[in-house]
Amino acid sequence: MVSMKVKDIFIISFFTMHLMQDLMFVFICHLPLLYLLFSVLFPVPSMFLRCSFYFFNFPFCCRYFFIAFTLSVISMFSVNNM
């Protein structure tokens, strides 16, 4: 009974990490496109600075993507070994 609860927790964390991974991937892929779109449509200096701040923090976003990917791989192997 206890092992079933642990297995359920691993399955839930597995799907949660995959969802986080997909969302972060979409966010990272569309970041340069949003940067160009806002800089063309809204040439306000504050908006341009805000978009350039997100654009230059690109490696910081990739770090979170790598963490989500690593946790999803760990949870996948944990579910397969049970």
Secondary structure, DSSP 8 states (H G I E B T S, - for coil): -HHHHHHHHHHHHHHHHHHHHHHHHHHHHHHHHHHHHHHHH---HHHHHHHHHHHHTHHHHHHHHHHHHHHHHHHHHHHHH-
